[in-house]
């Protein structure tokens, strides 16, 4: 893992991505957590300062669909909980 990645424990100051409702937008503050999951989120374009929009939530606790850089991603709910937004 690159030393340039800031990986922190989940002590949230703001809100989580999973707190947004469909159609709402926000900016990413930071990714909280550690390991390969956070590194994979960085590689998918979830970087600090990027604007994201929640498109929809799958029923029964399924994944959340988001739009970042004009492309759509589906994240597990626990992955969405690692993204702190403002």
Protein Blocks (a to p, Z undefined) as FASTA:
>chain_A
ZZkbccdddddfbdcfklpcehiacddfbdcdedjklmmmmmnopaghiacddfbdcehh
iacdddeehiacdddfklmmmpccZZ
